[in-house]
Amino acid sequence: MKVTRDSSSPIEVTLTVELATDDENPFIERSYRRVVSRLNIPGFRRGRAPRHIVESMMGRTALLQEALEFMVPETLDQVLQDEEVSAFGEPSIEVTELEPVSFTATVPLEPTVDLGDYLEIRVESDPAEVTEEEVDGVLDRVRDEQAVWEPVERAAAYGDRLNLNVLGTMDDETVVEDEDVEYIPNEENVLPFPGFAPNLVGLSEDDESDFTITVPEDYPREQYAGKDVQFKVSVLSVKEKSVPELDDEFAKSVGDGFDDLEALRDSIRESLTSQAENAARSELEQKSLEALCDVAVVNASSLLYERELEAMQADRERMLRQQGLDLATYLRFMGKSPDEFLDEMRPNAERRLVSALVMRKFAEVEEIEISDDDVQSETDRLLGLSTGEEEQDESNLESLREFLGSESTRDNIRSTLHSRRVMDRLIDIAQGNLDEDGDAEASSAGDETEEAGEPAAADDVETTDASDGDATASDQAEERE
């Protein structure tokens, strides 16, 4: 086997590998054994024909092509070991010749990362503030959720809930037919066709109405665009929304109940404050990471950026499949070509790769590590959360202990703790929270995140969470409670 270094740099090396006949034979033998079991050759039982017979029927080239699937990657692995080349990512391989087999491999090496004067970066944090208007907004949503629909003896208005029998025809063909359907007319409601809702305003219970609407020319469903629809509507009932009074009795009906309205407001304020703090923390993390990336210099193989882009595309395709779509259908719906789709994702892929490389280097320079004791302490904390508030079934606890004790879960916990500690250190630096010895001061951001996994103090009332992020192993363990 002949190996040639065509080019080499600190971040990438290109190797040309040419196999000799002796190198190819073991792989062709494996290829023959795979192929012979699939062939029906006269005079031989399936899988029993000698190699020279199979080779004479298929040709050596066909066996070679069959063998390439494992020949090239296994040979490259051996070459990298012999040449003492450590690949940082998946190489790019191109087979250039079949007889003899030759291929070129471009191998990405570990990128170089210079953090620059990272100790001097500074980032301002925004205060986590909650206004009374925000508390009132949550109270209004909770009231709306607890509203009841009560019959009224008046004509229907926008916002009422009507029960209807509806028959709609177009060109003597039925296009809408519903009985006792609930419908809330409002100016934004364009179902079943634009212009339907206004015709219900003013109707009372037991009223019947015939009317015709013309579907707009720009209606998305072209078979209906510009045509007339004749409707026959019977009103079975008219109801209005009755929102509860904002008083102590209302507070007692929310969640597990509150002593009075002020206690409910306090709970909502506490929950909103927790969310605001999480959002502020998330923004501070993002700003700190961006500041670190701004001062850092990253030199990485272009292959790594392509691999990151491929990973993001695979993630997107996986998400689409979960929604019952494929990428081709999604792109047609969005009116984009595959190249446009990739070009849009490319900047995010580059930022994601640079951020990961910079944080990796930062953790290395700052010598941040997670010990087995750290993992055990976090495991004990998570287990304590499950047993601290109320008595748990022993079988559930044993299942949780088994889950937390598994190697994969402990690895995830270690990774989560490491990421958290790295970010805490970065924020300490960006906020200027280090003393003369480079240690974090007591009021540092790191102290604020120690209880990041604790449950929120006000879970009785749902509010809109302003923060967003991937679930960590610690989060997953807490959810099993």
N, C-alpha and C positions, 0 to 999 in steps of 0.2 A: 504494500500500500504506500502510495506516495502522497505526502501532505505538503502543500505550499501555502505560505502566508502571503496573500496577494497585497494586503494592506493591514496596517495596524495603527491604532491611536489609543490614547488613554481611555476612551469610552467605547471602542468598537474594533473588532478584528474580523477580517475576511479570510476564510480558509478555502482552498481548493483541494479536494480529496479525490484521488484516482485509485480505484481498487484493482488489484491483480486477480487473475483467475482463481488462485488459491483462496483469496479473500472472499470471492463471490460464492464458491462452491457450497459452504455450509448453509448459506441463505437459500441457494437454489434447491438444496436438499429439503429444507423446511418447506419451501414453496411447493415442491413436488408432492410432499406428504399431505399438504393441504388440498392440492388440486386433485390428486388421484382418487380421493374419497368421494369426489363429486362426479367422476367420469364413468360412463358405461363403455367399456372397451371389449369388443368381441374376443372371446377366448379366455377372458380373465374375470374372476369375481371382482365386484366393486371394491376398490382399494388395494387390489393385489397386483395390478400391472406394474412391471419393472419401470424404473425411471427412464431408461433409454427408449422404451416404447412410448411413454407419455411425452418425452421430449421430442421424439420424431414426429408425433402427431401434432403437438402444439407449437413446437419450435422453442429454442432456448430463449429467444427474446420474450415470448409470452410468459415463461417461467420467471424471467428476470423482472418483468413488470409486476408480476404477482408478488415478488419478493421485495420490491422497493418499499412497500409499506412498513416493513420492519428492518430491512437492510440499512436504509439511510439513517434513521434516527439512532439505531444501535451502534452503527459505525461512527457516527458523529460523537456519541457519548464517549466512545473509546478514544477518539482523536482528542477531544477536549481534555480527557484525563491524561493522555500521553503528552500533550502540548502544555499542560498545566494552565489551561484557560478556564476561568470560572465565569460561566454565563450568568448574567444578571436577569435575563429575561429569555423568552422563547426565541431562538434564532430564526432567521429567514433562510430557507433552503431552496435551491434551484438545481434540478438534475440537468446537467448539460450534455452528457453522453450516456448511451446504454451499453455499448460494447467497446471497451470496458466501461463499467459504471463509473461515472465521474459526477461530482456535484460540488456546488459552491455554497458555503454557509457563511452568512454574515451574523456575527455573534455580538450582542450588546454586552458590554462590560459594566461594572459598577460605575454609576455616574460620579463625577466630582462635584462636591458641594462646598462652597466657601460661604460661611455665615456672615462674613464681614464683621462690622462693629455692632453685633446684635445686642450687646449689653446696654447700648445707648438708645434703643428704640423706646418711644413713649407713646402711650395711647390713652386718651381721655375716656372715661366711662360715663354713660348717661345714667341719671338717677332713675330708680324704679318708682314711678309715681302713679297713684290711682286717684282719680277725681270722683266726686260725688255723682257727677253725671254718668260715669261708667257704672257705678253701683246702681243708680236708678235704671240704667239701661238693662242690666241683668234682671232687676226686679220686674221690669215691664215684660221681659221675655218669659219669666217664670209665671207671671200672672196670665199671660196669653196662653201658655201651655195648660194652665188649669182652668181656662175658660170653658163654659158649657154653652151649648146651643139650645135656645129656648124658643118655642113657637111664638109667633106674633100675629096679630090680626090687623095687618096693614099691607100696603103694597110693597113689593120687593125693591130693595135698593142695593147699590154696589156694596159688597162685603157681606151680604146675607148668604145663608146657605139654603139652596132650594133643592127639593126632591122633584124630579121631572120624569115625564114620559116624553121621549123625543123621537120623531121620525123625520129624516131628511132624505129628499130624493133629488136626483139630478138626471135629466134626460130620461125620466120614467124608470130610473134605476135607484134602488135604495143604497144610500151611502152612509147613513147614520141611523141606527135603531137601538134605542136604550129604554129600559123600563126601570122606574124608581131609581134613577141615577142621581147622585149628589153633585151639585154644581154650585160654585161660588162665582158669581159674575163680578168682574172688575175690569177696569179699562185696559189692563195689560193682558187679560185672558183672551187668547186668539183661537181657542178650541171651542167646538170642533172646526170652525172656520172663522176667520176675522169678520167681525160685525155681528156675531151671534149673541154675545153677552149683552150689548145695549138693548136688544129687543126684549129682554127679560125684565128690565127695570120698569116698575109700575104695575107688574102683574101680581095678583093676589092668589091665595090658596083657592083651588078649584077653578081657576081661570084657564081658558084655552085660547091659544093664539096661533094664527097662520101668518107666516111672513116669508119673504124671499130676500136673500142676500146675494150679492154678486161677488164671487171670489176674485181677489186682486190678480192682475195680470202677472205680477212677479211672484205668485205663490210657488213655493218650492216643488210641490207635486204638480208637474206640468199637466197631467190629465184632468185636473180640476181648474187650472188657472183660467180666469176670465169667464167662467160659466156661472149660471144662476143655480142656486140651491133653494128648493121649497121646503120649509120647515113647518111641522105641526107639533105644537108643544102643549102639554097639559101640566099644570102646576099642582103637585100633590101636597106640598107644604112649604112654608116660608119660616125660616128661623134666623134669629140674630144672635151674635156672640155676646154672652154675658160674662164680663171680666170681674173676678172677685175684688172686693174692696181691699185697699192696701192698709191692713190693720193687724192687730195682734192675732186675731183669729185666723187670718190668712197665713201668718208666720207659723202658727201651730200646725197647719196642714201641709207644710212643705217638708219633703224628705222625712226624717224621723221626728220632725217637729221641733220648733224653737219656742222658747219661753215667751218671747214677744217680738215685735217688729224690729226693735233695735238689735236684738240678738241675731236675727236673720241678716240684717244689714252688716253687722260685724263679721259674720261668717263669709258673706259675699266679698266684703272688702279684704278679708284675710286671703281668700282664694285668689282674687284679682291681684293682690300684692305679690303672692307667690308666683303667679304667672308672669307678672311684670318683671320680677327679679330674674326668673328663668330667661325671659326674653332679653333682658339687659345683659345677663351673663353670656348668652349665646352671641349677642352682637359684639360684646367685648372680646370673646374668643375669636370671632371672625376678623375683627379689626387687628388684633394682636398677631394673628397668623399672617394677614396681609402685610403688616409692617415688617414681620420677619422675612417674608418672601421678597419684599422690596429691597432689603439690604443684602440678601443672599444672591450668590451667583451659581447657577446650576448649569452644568455641561453634561448632557445626556444624549445617548444614541437616539436618532430619529425613530428607530425601531420601537423604543420604549413608548414613545408618544403614540405610535400606531397601535401597539398592543393595548394601551389604555383606551384608545378610541374604540377598538374592537370590544373591549370589556363593557364599555358604556352602551354600545349598540346591543350587545347580548343582554344587558340588564333591561334595556328598553323593550326588546322583543319578549323577554320573559314577562314583563308587566303587561304587555299587550295580550299575550296568550292568556293571562289570568282574567282578562276582560273579554275573552272570546274573539280577539282580533289577531290578524297576522300583520307583519310589517308592511307588506305590499298593499293590503287593504287600507291600512292607516295612512300610508303615503298618498294613495289615490284620494282619500277623503281630505287630506291636508293640501292637496295640490302641489306636492313636492316630489322631486326626483330623488333616487337614492344618494346621488352625489350631493345634492343640496342638503339633504338630511344629515349627512356626515359632516359637511362643512359647518353647519350650525352647531354641531356637538363638539367640533374640534377645539375651540377655545376653552370649553369647560374641561375637556379631557386633558389639555395641557396644564390648566390650573390645578386640576386634581393631582396629576402626577408630580408637578413641582412642589405642591404643598406636602405631599407624602414624603418626598425625598428630603425636603428641608426639615420637616419635623423628625424624621429618622436621624438626620445628622445632628439636630439639636439635642435629641435624647442621648446620642452618643457622646457629644461634647460635654453635656451636663452630667454624664454618668448616672442617668436615671434608670434604676432597676427595681424590679418587684421581687421580693423574696417569697419563699414558701410560707413564712409566717404571715406576710401580708395577705396572701391568698386565703390562708386559714382564718385570719381575723375577719375578712370580708365574708367568708362562708358562714362563720359563726354569727355574724351580724344579720345576714339574710335569714338564717334559720331562726334567730331570735325574733325577727319581725313576725314570723309565722306563729310563734308560740307565745309572744308577749301579751297580746291583747285578749285572747280568749282561748279556751281549751280546745285543742285540735284532736281529731281522730288519730290514734297511734299509727294506723296504716298509712294515712296521708303524710304524717311526719316522716315515717320510714321511707316513703316514696320520695319525699323532698330531700332527705339525707342522701339517698342513693343518687338522685339527680345532681345534687351539689358536690357529691364526692367523685363523680365520674371524671375521667381524665379530660374529656373534651370540654366539660363545663368549667373545670378549674383552669384550663388553658384560656377559655373565653374570659373568665374573671381576671386572670393575670393580664390579658390584653387590655381589658377595660380599665383596670387600675393603672396600668402603665400609661395609657392614653390620657387618663384623667390627671395623673401626676405630671406628665409632660406639659399639658396645657396649664395646669396650676403654676408651674415654674415659669412658663412663658408669660403668663399674666402678671406674676410677681415682678418680673423684669420690666414688662411694658408699663406697669403702674408705678414703678420706682419703689417697690416694697422690699428692697434688699438693704440690709445693714452693711457696715463697712467690711464685714467678713463674707459678704455675698449670701448670707442666710436670709430667709423670708422673715419679715417682721410679723408680729402676732396678728395684725389687722389685715394680713394679706388675703388675696382672693382665694388662696388655697383653703383657708379656714372655712370659707363660705360653702365650699363644695363637698366637705366631708360628709354632710348629711344629705347629699344630692339624691340618695336613694330612699330617703324617708318619705312616708306618705304625706300628702298635703293635709293641712289642718282643717280645711273646709271642703269636704267632699260631698256634703249633703246637697249642694247646689251646683249644677253644671254651669261652667262658664267657658268661653272660647279660649283655648290655649294658644298663646302667642308664639310659643317656641315649637321647633320642629327638629327632628333628627332621627338617626337610626337607633333601633333598640339595642342595648348592650346586653352582655350576658347577665350582669347584675339585675338589669331591668327585667329580663326574661325570668330570672329566678324569683323575683318579687311577684311577678304576675301569677306564678304558680300557687301563691298563697290562696 
